[in-house]
Amino acid sequence: MDSAQEGSDASVSEGPGAPLDASTDAAVVVSGDGVLIGWTRAAEALLGYPAAEMVGTFAGRLLAMPRDPIRVAGIADRCRAGMGWSGSVPLRRRDGRPVEVDLRVSAAFGIDGRECFLVSARDQRRRWTADPAFLDRFVTRAPVGMAVLDLDLRYAWMNDTLEHLGGVPRDQRLGRRLIELLPGLLSETIEGLMHKVLATGDPVIDYEYLGWSWADPYRQHAYSTSFFPLLGADNSFTGVCYTVLDITERWNARELLSLVNEAGTSIGGTLDVLRTAQELADFAVPRFADFVVVDLLESVLSTEGHGAWLSDAGPASVTPEMRRAAMSSVREGCPEAVARVGDRADFLPPPHDVHLLTEGEPVLLSVLDPSDELWLAEEPERAKSIRRFGLHSLISVPMRARHTALGLATFVRSLNPVSFLPDDVLLAREVVARAALCVDNARRYTREHTAAVTLQHSLLPHPPTGGTALDIASSYLPADPTGGVGGDWFDVIPLSGARVGLVVGDVVGHGITAAATMGRLRTAVQTLADMELPPDELLAHLDDLVLRLSEEKTHDEAAGQNGSASSFLGATCLYAVYDPVTRCCTMARAGHPPPVVVGPDGQVSFPELPAGPPLGLGGMAFEAHEIELEENSLVGLYTDGLVEGDHDMEQGMARLGELLAGPDQDLEALCSAAVRQLVPVPQPDDIVLLLARTHTLGADRVVSWDVPVDPAAVSDVRARATRRVEEWGLGDLAMTTELIVSELVTNAIRYAEPPIRLRLLLDSRLTCEVVDASSTAPRLRHARSTDEGGRGLFLVAQLSLRWGARHTPEGKVIWAEQEIP
């Protein structure tokens, strides 16, 4: 028993510096409150502090890092629970230099009733040493190829791994140069790098290259090599050491990822089925295959089909009807092809299972054997082509997207001697999946083109409402179907402060492009209006958008994309904002006919607004014009199709004014009657008429107060607002209004500039507005649990239905709306 124990102990290195030797570790004793009560000589040797200077002081002063009370408390709790702790910690020596140590803390123990911990530290720079025999075995059997070359770059030593990687026996390498063993440009390059290392002394790290090995002479491998000089006792160069690592798998994975990313930018640039298929074929040749064909189902190529094939009720043995959509080859004219583009192509790879298209996995034939009975009996023409052109490996990938079968893509190699491998199937599957999605997008685009009119109607607003500020009526007539759908639109947009935005526009041209552009412009106007932009600035931003859309259209046409839609050139638009408190209507137009205004007395006028250029020209400014409207005035916005017809536009505008100034009648009936009389028959252009009858928000529904720049004024203003809300019979909103007023007014006093004013408005909603002279808008932030502030606007956002800010010539307005119960 004793002798066995002695033998076991002898196997572990003893003495200072051994891996398990702790005799020289620095050890100290720390009390539970962090005071040093014991200090060893090893601690003095490690950190330079004598025991007399350290005992009785706080241990935290030794840390060369920011203190972390939470972490210290966690370590203490762990040690009190009977477990120790270890980790790497930087300490500060007496001379100020930091030292990284391995720190160990023991479980808690008691000394004279006092909780204590034993802490030991070991300098991380201490390393254990190994005997030469161990190092020799380690280097020789390391999984990385290594070699030492003399100053003439002749092999002096190499390990077993390098011998296996290169396939050249050790005795054939020693004493010879690499260029003698593997002559060629690659060997010259590698020797050039080693000469550079000997000349400069600078190592070359991770040099990657593709090469061949005698261990696997039929397949190219990727290697990562590093070179560094060897120094003698006198610091002179004695040779070069290099390491080699086979990184073929990593290299292939990176190349596959690069090809997939490149496919995403090269395939699917247009919404054209045949072009997308050809882009797939052209992309794969020659970087992946020597010959590629893409066959698509008849239903995919048909403008009426949905792309589905072989329903559950259909016979499973029916051969799918496909046509050759695209092909590409390293040989001019694609002589390998049995079918040409546009021909019927019913090719399915062995075993010719029709389920391949709908639910099958890609087929990999690493070796094509034209003498196989399946080829001779069922594909004699293709068997002949295989023999003639040396086609030797094949991958067929079904094209599916959104659970729909689209066709089949087949990749073949002939001049490339390397057969397809399973990793190549992964690449082919990914590239085909991206192409299939693009093909399906193009198919859907073609099919949905016939639904353009439905699309246009869906983009127009639902029956609009102007709240309490305006009564609204609208009429829209689409263009004559023979002329294609147009791009006329209108909208009514509720704004803050009981204001309402009115917009009407007309996209130049007809067809799906005009309808789609109309939807984009309408969305843009809504977004810009929500940003509280004045009419002239809104049109300027809209003009920039139309310029970008025109550039996109020009790019598509330059790329050869064809369609039935007319080219998009620009648009006209009129935007107006009505304020029921001031009865002011601010308008701006971009090449659009002016609005018609009918006063309560029946007087008709067309305000002389600055015309402004149509959207899409760029480089010219828009101007806003403000008019004051009496209560019960009628404002009409329209597109040119309503007033042009068979007569002059001015005559049409005059006729519109006469119709709107007729006997008082229901607004909807008036709108429909005006359109019906002005346009009795279908026209080649869309027609829009938007009527709005104005109302005023009375003084009993608007109240405002000046706010002194004094925090003490907040309570008084808050109380006034609460009383007014209760007077309006909205006691349920008194508390939330009090909080909103308090937060908005306090923020204005703290951060804004005077004069400051609070305004309450009551229409369909209760609105609180704080006006100041600062142009800086507030920003909503989410305060952390430890923050003392930053929750004001967050509270306002939670209590209100909507909130926001709008800029004025004098400053800004911060507003918040509440829904009235």
C-alpha positions in Angstrom: 0.0 0.0 0.0 2.8 2.4 1.0 4.9 1.5 -2.0 2.0 2.0 -4.4 1.4 5.4 -2.9 5.0 6.3 -3.3 4.9 5.2 -6.9 1.8 7.3 -7.5 3.4 10.3 -5.8 6.5 9.9 -7.9 4.5 10.4 -11.1 3.7 13.9 -10.1 6.5 16.5 -10.5 7.6 17.9 -7.2 9.4 21.0 -6.1 8.9 24.7 -6.7 7.3 25.5 -10.1 5.5 22.2 -10.4 1.8 22.5 -11.6 0.4 21.5 -8.2 2.9 23.2 -6.0 1.3 25.8 -3.7 4.2 26.3 -1.3 5.1 29.7 -2.8 1.5 31.0 -3.2 0.9 34.4 -1.6 -1.7 33.9 1.3 -3.5 36.4 3.4 -6.4 36.2 5.9 -9.3 38.6 5.5 -12.0 39.3 8.0 -15.7 39.3 7.1 -15.7 43.1 6.9 -12.8 43.1 4.4 -9.9 44.0 6.8 -6.6 42.2 6.4 -5.7 40.3 9.7 -2.9 38.1 8.3 -0.1 38.7 5.7 2.6 36.1 4.7 6.1 36.6 3.3 5.0 35.2 -0.1 2.3 38.0 -0.2 5.1 40.5 0.5 7.2 39.0 -2.3 4.4 39.1 -4.8 3.0 42.6 -4.1 5.9 44.4 -2.2 3.9 45.4 0.9 5.4 44.4 4.3 3.0 42.9 6.8 3.3 45.8 9.2 2.0 48.2 6.5 -0.9 46.0 5.5 -2.4 44.3 8.6 -5.4 46.2 9.8 -6.1 47.9 6.4 -8.9 47.4 3.9 -8.1 44.6 1.4 -10.0 46.4 -1.4 -7.1 48.9 -1.8 -5.1 46.1 -3.5 -7.5 45.7 -6.5 -6.3 47.3 -9.8 -9.8 47.4 -11.1 -13.1 49.3 -10.3 -14.8 48.0 -7.2 -17.8 45.8 -7.8 -19.8 45.5 -4.5 -22.4 43.2 -6.0 -19.8 40.7 -7.2 -17.9 40.8 -3.8 -21.1 40.2 -2.0 -21.9 37.2 -4.2 -18.4 35.7 -3.6 -18.8 36.2 0.1 -22.2 34.5 0.2 -20.8 31.5 -1.8 -17.9 31.1 0.6 -20.2 31.4 3.7 -22.2 28.6 2.2 -19.2 26.3 2.5 -17.9 26.6 -1.1 -14.7 28.3 -2.3 -14.2 30.6 -5.2 -11.4 31.1 -7.7 -10.8 33.5 -10.6 -8.4 35.8 -12.4 -8.1 39.3 -10.8 -5.7 42.2 -11.4 -3.9 43.4 -8.2 -1.8 46.5 -7.7 1.8 46.2 -6.5 3.4 48.7 -4.2 5.3 50.3 -7.1 2.0 50.9 -8.9 2.3 48.2 -11.5 -0.6 45.8 -12.0 -0.2 42.1 -11.8 -2.7 39.5 -13.0 -3.1 36.7 -10.5 -5.1 33.5 -10.0 -7.1 34.3 -6.8 -8.6 31.6 -4.5 -10.9 32.3 -1.6 -11.6 29.5 0.9 -14.9 28.7 2.7 -15.5 30.9 5.7 -14.1 29.9 9.0 -13.9 31.5 12.5 -11.0 32.9 14.5 -11.9 34.0 18.1 -15.5 34.3 17.1 -14.6 36.4 14.0 -15.6 35.4 10.5 -12.5 35.0 8.3 -11.5 33.9 4.8 -8.2 32.6 3.6 -7.2 34.2 0.2 -4.3 32.9 -1.8 -2.9 34.3 -5.1 -0.5 33.0 -7.7 1.1 35.1 -10.4 -0.3 34.0 -13.8 3.1 34.5 -15.4 4.5 31.5 -13.6 4.5 28.5 -16.0 5.3 24.9 -15.5 8.1 23.4 -17.6 8.1 20.1 -19.5 11.0 17.8 -20.2 12.4 17.6 -23.8 11.0 14.1 -24.4 7.5 15.3 -23.7 7.9 18.3 -26.0 9.3 16.1 -28.8 6.3 13.8 -28.6 4.0 16.8 -28.5 5.4 18.4 -31.6 5.8 15.2 -33.6 2.2 14.2 -33.0 0.6 17.6 -33.1 -2.5 17.8 -35.4 -0.8 20.7 -37.3 1.8 20.0 -39.9 5.2 21.5 -38.9 8.6 21.6 -40.6 12.0 23.3 -40.1 14.0 24.4 -43.1 17.6 25.6 -43.1 18.9 28.9 -44.6 18.9 27.3 -48.1 15.2 26.3 -47.5 16.0 22.6 -47.5 14.0 20.4 -45.1 15.8 19.7 -41.9 12.9 18.3 -39.8 9.2 17.6 -40.2 6.5 16.1 -38.0 4.2 13.1 -38.8 1.2 15.3 -39.6 3.0 17.2 -42.4 4.1 13.9 -43.9 0.5 12.7 -44.0 -0.8 16.0 -45.4 1.6 16.2 -48.3 1.7 12.5 -49.1 5.5 12.7 -49.6 7.6 10.4 -47.3 9.9 12.0 -44.8 13.1 10.5 -46.3 12.2 12.0 -49.7 11.7 15.5 -48.2 14.7 15.9 -45.9 17.6 17.7 -47.6 15.5 18.8 -50.5 13.6 22.0 -51.3 9.9 22.4 -51.7 10.2 23.5 -55.3 12.1 20.3 -56.1 9.3 18.2 -54.7 6.3 20.2 -56.1 7.6 22.4 -58.9 5.2 25.1 -60.0 4.1 28.7 -59.3 2.7 27.8 -55.9 6.0 26.5 -54.6 7.8 29.5 -55.9 5.3 31.7 -54.1 5.7 29.9 -50.8 9.5 29.9 -51.0 9.3 33.6 -51.8 7.5 34.1 -48.5 10.1 32.2 -46.6 12.9 34.3 -48.2 11.0 37.4 -47.1 10.8 36.0 -43.5 14.6 35.5 -43.4 15.2 38.9 -44.9 13.0 40.9 -42.6 12.5 38.7 -39.6 8.8 39.4 -39.7 6.6 36.3 -39.6 3.8 35.6 -42.1 0.7 34.4 -40.4 -2.3 32.5 -41.9 -1.4 32.6 -45.6 -4.2 30.7 -47.3 -3.9 29.0 -50.7 -5.4 26.3 -52.8 -3.1 23.4 -53.8 -2.8 19.7 -54.6 -1.4 16.9 -52.4 0.1 13.6 -53.3 -2.1 12.2 -50.5 -5.2 13.2 -52.5 -4.0 14.0 -56.0 -7.5 14.2 -57.6 -9.0 16.9 -55.4 -7.9 20.4 -54.6 -7.4 21.3 -51.0 -7.1 24.6 -49.1 -4.3 25.2 -46.6 -3.4 27.8 -44.0 0.3 28.3 -43.6 2.4 30.4 -41.2 6.2 31.1 -41.4 8.5 32.5 -38.8 12.3 32.7 -38.4 14.3 30.5 -36.0 17.0 32.2 -33.9 20.3 30.8 -32.7 22.1 31.4 -29.4 23.6 34.6 -30.9 20.2 35.8 -32.1 21.1 35.1 -35.7 18.7 33.4 -38.1 19.3 29.7 -38.4 16.3 28.7 -40.5 12.6 28.9 -41.0 9.8 27.1 -39.3 6.4 26.8 -40.9 3.1 25.2 -39.9 0.4 23.9 -42.2 -3.3 23.3 -41.5 -5.8 21.8 -43.9 -8.8 24.2 -44.0 -10.6 22.7 -47.0 -13.9 22.4 -45.2 -13.7 26.0 -43.9 -12.6 27.3 -47.3 -15.5 25.4 -49.1 -18.0 26.7 -46.6 -16.8 30.2 -47.1 -16.9 29.9 -50.9 -20.4 28.4 -50.7 -21.6 31.3 -48.5 -20.0 33.8 -50.9 -21.7 32.2 -53.9 -25.1 32.2 -52.1 -24.7 35.9 -51.3 -23.7 36.7 -54.9 -26.7 34.8 -56.1 -28.9 37.0 -54.1 -27.7 40.0 -56.0 -27.4 38.4 -59.4 -30.8 36.6 -59.6 -34.2 38.2 -59.6 -33.4 41.7 -60.7 -36.7 42.0 -62.7 -40.2 40.8 -62.3 -39.9 38.6 -65.4 -40.2 34.8 -65.2 -38.0 33.9 -68.2 -35.4 36.4 -67.4 -35.1 35.2 -63.8 -34.7 31.6 -65.0 -31.9 32.7 -67.4 -30.2 34.6 -64.6 -30.1 31.4 -62.6 -28.5 29.5 -65.5 -26.0 32.2 -66.3 -25.0 32.6 -62.7 -24.2 28.9 -62.2 -22.0 28.6 -65.4 -19.1 28.2 -65.1 -18.6 28.9 -61.4 -20.6 25.9 -60.3 -21.5 23.8 -63.3 -20.6 23.4 -67.0 -24.2 23.0 -68.2 -27.4 24.2 -66.6 -31.0 23.9 -67.7 -34.2 25.4 -66.1 -37.5 23.8 -67.0 -40.7 25.4 -65.7 -44.2 24.1 -65.5 -46.7 25.3 -68.2 -48.9 26.7 -65.5 -46.0 29.0 -64.3 -45.4 30.3 -67.8 -49.1 30.9 -68.4 -50.4 34.3 -67.4 -53.7 32.7 -66.3 -52.3 29.8 -64.3 -51.6 29.7 -60.6 -48.5 27.6 -60.7 -50.1 24.6 -58.9 -49.7 21.1 -60.2 -50.8 17.6 -59.2 -53.6 18.2 -56.7 -54.3 15.6 -54.2 -57.1 14.2 -56.4 -54.9 14.1 -59.5 -53.2 10.9 -60.8 -49.7 10.5 -59.4 -48.4 8.9 -62.6 -49.1 11.9 -64.8 -46.0 13.4 -66.2 -45.8 17.2 -65.6 -45.9 19.4 -68.6 -42.8 21.6 -68.6 -41.0 23.8 -71.0 -37.4 24.8 -71.3 -37.2 28.3 -69.8 -33.5 28.9 -69.8 -30.1 27.1 -70.3 -26.4 28.0 -70.3 -23.2 26.1 -71.1 -19.5 26.6 -71.2 -19.8 25.4 -74.8 -21.2 28.0 -77.2 -24.7 27.3 -78.3 -25.4 24.7 -75.6 -24.9 21.7 -77.8 -25.5 19.3 -74.9 -29.1 20.3 -74.7 -31.7 17.9 -76.1 -34.5 20.6 -75.9 -34.2 24.3 -76.8 -35.7 27.3 -74.9 -39.4 27.2 -75.5 -39.6 23.5 -76.3 -41.4 20.9 -74.4 -39.0 19.5 -71.7 -40.2 16.5 -69.7 -36.9 15.5 -68.2 -36.9 14.0 -64.7 -33.6 12.4 -63.4 -33.6 8.8 -62.5 -35.7 7.2 -61.0 -38.0 9.6 -62.9 -40.4 10.0 -60.0 -43.1 12.6 -60.7 -43.3 13.4 -56.9 -39.8 15.0 -57.2 -41.4 18.4 -58.2 -43.9 18.6 -55.4 -42.3 17.0 -52.4 -39.0 15.4 -53.4 -35.5 16.2 -52.3 -32.7 17.2 -54.7 -31.2 14.3 -56.7 -27.4 13.8 -56.7 -25.9 11.6 -59.4 -22.2 11.8 -58.6 -21.4 9.5 -61.6 -23.5 9.5 -64.8 -23.5 6.2 -66.5 -25.1 6.4 -70.0 -25.0 2.6 -70.3 -27.5 2.4 -67.4 -30.8 0.7 -68.5 -32.8 3.7 -67.2 -31.0 6.1 -69.5 -30.9 3.8 -72.5 -34.6 2.8 -72.2 -36.2 6.1 -71.2 -33.7 8.8 -72.2 -31.8 7.6 -75.3 -31.2 11.1 -76.7 -29.8 12.3 -73.4 -27.7 9.1 -73.0 -26.2 9.9 -76.4 -25.4 13.5 -75.3 -23.8 12.2 -72.1 -21.4 10.0 -74.0 -20.6 12.6 -76.6 -19.8 15.6 -74.3 -18.5 13.6 -71.3 -21.2 14.7 -68.9 -20.2 12.8 -65.7 -22.0 14.3 -62.7 -25.5 15.8 -62.2 -27.7 17.6 -59.6 -31.4 18.2 -60.1 -33.2 20.5 -57.7 -37.0 21.0 -57.7 -38.0 24.7 -57.7 -40.6 25.4 -55.1 -41.8 28.6 -53.4 -44.6 29.2 -51.0 -45.7 25.6 -51.2 -46.0 25.8 -54.9 -44.2 23.6 -57.5 -42.6 25.7 -60.2 -40.2 23.5 -62.1 -36.8 21.8 -62.1 -33.2 23.2 -62.3 -30.5 20.7 -63.4 -26.7 21.3 -63.0 -24.2 19.1 -65.0 -20.4 18.9 -65.0 -18.3 17.8 -67.9 -15.1 19.8 -68.4 -14.7 20.2 -64.6 -13.3 16.8 -63.6 -14.5 17.0 -60.0 -17.8 15.3 -59.4 -20.6 16.9 -57.4 -20.5 16.2 -53.6 -23.3 16.4 -51.0 -22.0 19.9 -50.0 -22.6 21.0 -53.6 -26.2 19.9 -53.2 -26.6 22.3 -50.3 -25.3 25.2 -52.5 -27.6 24.2 -55.4 -30.6 24.0 -53.1 -30.0 27.4 -51.6 -29.4 29.1 -55.0 -32.4 27.5 -56.6 -34.6 28.4 -53.5 -33.7 32.1 -54.0 -34.3 31.9 -57.7 -37.6 30.0 -57.2 -38.8 32.8 -54.9 -38.0 35.4 -57.6 -39.8 33.3 -60.2 -42.8 33.0 -58.0 -42.8 36.8 -57.4 -42.7 37.4 -61.1 -45.5 34.9 -61.7 -47.6 36.5 -59.0 -46.9 40.0 -60.4 -48.1 38.9 -63.9 -51.2 37.3 -62.6 -52.1 40.2 -60.3 -51.7 42.7 -63.1 -55.2 41.9 -64.2 -56.5 43.0 -60.7 -55.1 46.6 -61.1 -58.5 48.2 -60.8 -59.2 46.4 -57.5 -55.8 47.5 -56.3 -56.6 51.1 -57.2 -59.8 51.1 -55.3 -58.3 49.5 -52.3 -55.6 52.2 -52.1 -58.2 55.0 -51.9 -59.5 56.0 -48.4 -62.7 54.7 -46.8 -65.5 57.2 -46.5 -63.5 60.0 -45.0 -64.6 62.2 -42.0 -63.5 65.7 -41.0 -64.4 65.4 -37.4 -66.2 68.5 -35.9 -64.2 70.9 -38.1 -65.5 69.8 -41.5 -68.4 68.0 -43.2 -66.9 65.8 -45.9 -68.3 64.4 -49.1 -66.3 62.7 -51.9 -66.8 61.2 -55.3 -64.4 59.1 -57.3 -64.9 57.8 -60.9 -62.2 55.5 -62.4 -61.0 56.0 -65.9 -62.5 54.2 -68.9 -61.2 50.6 -68.7 -59.8 50.9 -72.3 -57.5 53.6 -71.0 -56.2 51.7 -68.1 -56.4 52.6 -64.4 -55.1 56.0 -63.4 -53.5 57.4 -60.4 -55.9 60.0 -59.0 -56.4 60.0 -55.2 -57.7 62.1 -52.3 -57.5 62.0 -48.5 -58.8 63.6 -45.4 -56.2 63.5 -42.5 -57.0 64.5 -38.9 -54.3 66.6 -37.4 -53.6 67.9 -33.9 -55.4 70.9 -32.5 -58.7 69.9 -34.1 -57.2 70.8 -37.5 -57.9 68.7 -40.7 -55.7 68.1 -43.7 -57.2 67.9 -47.2 -55.3 66.4 -50.1 -56.0 65.6 -53.7 -53.5 64.4 -56.3 -53.1 63.0 -59.8 -50.3 60.7 -60.9 -49.3 61.2 -64.6 -50.0 58.2 -66.8 -52.1 55.1 -66.5 -51.7 51.4 -65.6 -50.4 49.4 -62.7 -47.5 51.7 -62.2 -49.7 54.8 -61.8 -52.0 53.0 -59.3 -49.0 51.7 -57.3 -47.4 55.1 -57.3 -50.6 56.6 -56.2 -50.7 54.4 -53.1 -47.1 55.2 -52.3 -47.7 59.0 -52.6 -50.9 58.7 -50.5 -49.0 56.9 -47.8 -46.2 59.4 -47.9 -48.6 62.3 -47.6 -50.2 60.7 -44.5 -46.7 60.2 -43.0 -45.6 63.7 -43.7 -48.8 65.2 -42.4 -48.4 63.2 -39.2 -45.1 65.0 -38.9 -47.0 68.3 -38.7 -45.2 69.7 -41.8 -46.7 72.9 -43.3 -48.1 72.5 -46.8 -45.2 73.9 -48.7 -42.6 71.8 -46.8 -44.8 68.7 -47.3 -44.9 69.2 -51.0 -41.1 69.7 -51.1 -40.6 66.3 -49.4 -43.1 64.7 -51.7 -41.3 66.1 -54.7 -38.1 64.4 -53.5 -40.0 61.1 -53.3 -41.3 61.4 -56.8 -37.8 62.2 -58.1 -36.6 58.9 -56.5 -39.5 57.0 -58.0 -38.8 58.4 -61.4 -35.1 57.3 -61.1 -36.2 53.8 -60.2 -38.5 53.7 -63.2 -35.7 54.9 -65.5 -33.3 52.3 -64.1 -35.9 49.5 -64.7 -36.4 50.6 -68.3 -32.7 50.9 -68.9 -32.3 47.3 -67.7 -34.9 46.2 -70.2 -37.9 45.6 -68.0 -41.1 45.7 -70.1 -44.6 46.1 -68.9 -48.0 47.3 -70.0 -47.9 50.3 -67.8 -47.0 53.8 -69.1 -43.8 55.4 -67.9 -44.1 57.3 -64.7 -43.2 61.0 -65.2 -44.6 62.9 -62.3 -47.7 64.0 -60.4 -49.7 67.0 -59.3 -51.0 67.6 -55.8 -52.8 70.1 -53.6 -52.6 70.1 -49.8 -54.6 72.3 -47.5 -54.9 72.5 -43.7 -58.0 74.0 -42.1 -57.9 75.3 -38.4 -61.5 75.6 -37.0 -60.2 77.8 -34.1 -58.7 80.5 -36.3 -60.9 79.7 -39.4 -57.6 79.9 -41.5 -57.0 77.5 -44.3 -53.3 77.2 -45.4 -52.8 75.7 -48.9 -50.0 74.9 -51.3 -50.2 73.2 -54.7 -47.8 71.5 -57.1 -49.0 72.0 -60.6 -52.6 71.2 -59.5 -55.8 73.2 -60.3 -56.7 75.7 -57.6 -59.5 74.9 -55.2 -63.0 76.3 -55.5 -64.4 78.2 -52.5 -68.1 79.0 -52.1 -69.0 81.4 -49.3 -72.2 81.2 -47.2 -73.7 83.8 -49.4 -73.1 81.7 -52.6 -70.1 83.8 -53.8 -67.7 81.6 -55.8 -64.0 82.2 -55.9 -60.8 80.4 -56.9 -58.0 81.5 -54.6 -54.9 82.7 -56.4 -52.4 80.2 -55.0 -48.8 80.1 -56.3 -49.0 77.4 -58.9 -45.8 75.6 -58.0 -44.2 73.0 -60.4 -45.6 69.5 -60.7 -44.0 66.9 -58.5 -41.0 65.2 -60.0 -39.3 68.2 -61.7 -37.2 69.2 -58.7 -35.1 72.4 -58.2 -38.1 74.7 -57.6 -39.7 75.9 -54.4 -43.3 75.7 -53.3 -45.2 78.5 -51.6 -48.0 78.4 -49.1 -51.0 80.7 -49.2 -53.4 81.4 -46.3 -57.1 82.4 -46.6 -59.7 83.0 -43.9 -63.0 81.1 -44.4 -66.3 82.1 -42.9 -68.3 79.4 -41.1 -70.3 77.2 -43.5 -68.0 78.0 -46.4 -67.7 75.2 -49.0 -64.2 74.2 -50.3 -63.9 71.9 -53.3 -60.7 70.0 -54.3 -60.7 68.2 -57.6 -58.5 66.7 -60.4 -58.3 68.0 -63.9 -60.3 65.2 -65.3 -63.4 66.7 -63.8 -63.1 70.2 -65.4 -61.3 69.4 -68.7 -63.6 67.0 -70.6 -64.4 68.3 -74.1 -64.1 72.0 -73.1 -61.5 74.4 -71.9 -60.4 74.0 -68.3 -61.4 77.5 -67.3 -64.8 76.9 -68.6 -65.0 73.6 -66.7 -63.9 75.4 -63.5 -66.6 78.1 -63.9 -69.2 75.4 -64.5 -68.1 73.6 -61.3 -68.5 76.8 -59.3 -72.0 77.3 -60.7 -73.0 73.8 -59.7 -71.6 74.1 -56.2 -73.2 77.5 -55.6 -76.7 76.2 -56.4 -79.6 75.7 -54.0 -78.5 74.4 -50.6 -78.7 70.6 -50.5 -77.2 67.6 -48.8 -73.4 67.6 -49.3 -73.3 64.1 -50.6 -76.0 64.7 -53.1 -74.4 68.0 -54.2 -71.1 66.2 -54.8 -72.6 63.3 -56.8 -74.8 65.7 -58.8 -71.8 68.0 -59.7 -69.8 65.0 -61.0 -72.7 63.5 -62.9 -73.5 66.8 -64.7 -69.8 67.6 -65.5 -68.9 64.1 -66.7 -72.0 62.4 -68.1 -70.0 59.7 -69.9 -66.9 57.7 -69.1 -63.7 59.6 -69.5 -60.1 58.5 -70.3 -58.9 59.9 -67.0 -59.8 59.4 -63.3 -62.1 61.9 -61.7 -62.0 63.1 -58.0 -64.2 65.7 -56.3 -63.7 66.3 -52.6 -66.1 68.8 -50.8 -65.6 70.2 -47.3 -68.1 72.5 -45.5 -66.3 74.4 -42.7 -67.3 74.8 -39.0 -65.8 76.9 -36.3 -64.7 75.8 -32.9 -66.5 78.3 -30.6 -64.9 80.2 -27.8 -66.8 78.1 -25.3 -64.7 75.1 -26.5 -61.3 76.8 -26.5 -59.5 78.2 -23.5 -55.8 79.3 -23.0 -53.6 80.8 -20.3 -50.2 82.4 -20.2 -47.7 80.5 -18.1 -45.0 82.3 -16.1 -41.6 80.9 -16.2 -41.8 79.8 -12.6 -42.1 76.2 -11.3 -44.5 77.5 -8.7 -47.0 78.4 -11.5 -47.5 74.8 -12.4 -50.0 74.1 -9.7 -52.1 77.1 -10.5 -52.2 76.3 -14.2 -53.0 72.7 -13.4 -55.9 73.7 -11.2 -57.3 76.0 -13.9 -57.2 73.2 -16.5 -58.9 70.8 -14.1 -61.7 73.1 -13.3 -62.3 73.8 -17.0 -62.4 70.1 -17.8 -65.0 69.6 -15.1 -67.0 72.6 -16.4 -67.1 70.8 -19.8 -68.6 67.8 -18.0 -65.5 65.6 -18.4 -64.9 64.8 -14.8 -63.6 61.4 -15.8 -60.7 63.0 -17.6 -59.9 65.5 -14.8 -57.1 63.4 -13.2 -55.4 62.4 -16.5 -55.6 66.0 -17.7 -54.1 67.2 -14.5 -51.2 64.9 -14.9 -50.7 65.7 -18.6 -50.8 69.5 -18.0 -48.4 69.1 -15.1 -45.8 67.2 -17.2 -46.0 69.3 -20.3 -46.0 72.7 -18.5 -43.1 71.6 -16.2 -41.0 70.4 -19.2 -41.7 73.8 -21.0 -40.6 75.8 -17.9 -37.5 73.7 -17.4 -36.3 73.3 -21.0 -38.1 75.7 -23.3 -38.1 79.4 -23.9 -40.8 82.0 -23.0 -43.4 83.0 -23.8 -45.2 79.8 -22.7 -48.9 79.3 -23.2 -51.4 76.5 -22.3 -54.4 75.8 -24.5 -57.3 73.3 -24.1 -59.6 72.4 -27.0 -62.8 70.4 -26.9 -64.1 68.9 -30.2 -64.4 65.2 -30.8 -61.4 64.8 -28.5 -60.0 66.7 -25.6 -56.7 68.3 -26.6 -54.0 69.9 -24.4 -51.4 72.1 -26.1 -48.4 73.8 -24.6 -46.8 76.5 -26.8 -43.3 77.9 -26.3 -40.7 79.8 -28.3 -38.1 77.0 -28.4 -37.6 75.0 -31.7 -36.2 71.9 -29.9 -38.8 69.1 -29.8 -38.9 66.7 -26.9 -37.9 63.1 -27.2 -39.6 60.1 -25.6 -37.2 58.0 -23.6 -37.6 54.9 -21.5 -36.1 55.6 -18.1 -34.3 52.8 -16.2 -35.5 51.7 -12.8 -32.5 53.5 -11.2 -33.1 56.9 -13.0 -34.6 59.7 -11.0 -36.3 61.3 -14.1 -37.1 60.9 -17.7 -40.6 59.5 -17.3 -42.6 62.6 -18.1 -43.2 62.1 -21.8 -43.6 58.4 -21.2 -46.4 59.1 -18.8 -48.0 61.5 -21.2 -47.8 58.9 -24.0 -49.5 56.3 -21.7 -52.3 58.6 -20.6 -53.1 60.1 -23.9 -54.6 58.7 -27.1 -52.0 60.5 -29.3 -49.3 63.0 -28.6 -46.7 64.9 -30.6 -45.1 68.1 -31.5 -45.4 70.6 -34.4 -43.3 73.6 -35.2 -44.6 77.1 -35.8 -42.8 80.2 -37.0 -42.7 81.4 -33.4 -41.5 78.1 -31.8 -43.3 74.8 -31.3 -46.5 73.2 -29.9 -46.5 70.1 -27.8 -49.9 68.5 -27.8 -51.7 65.4 -26.3 -55.2 64.2 -27.1 -57.6 62.2 -24.9 -60.5 60.1 -26.1 -63.8 61.5 -24.6 -65.7 58.7 -22.8 
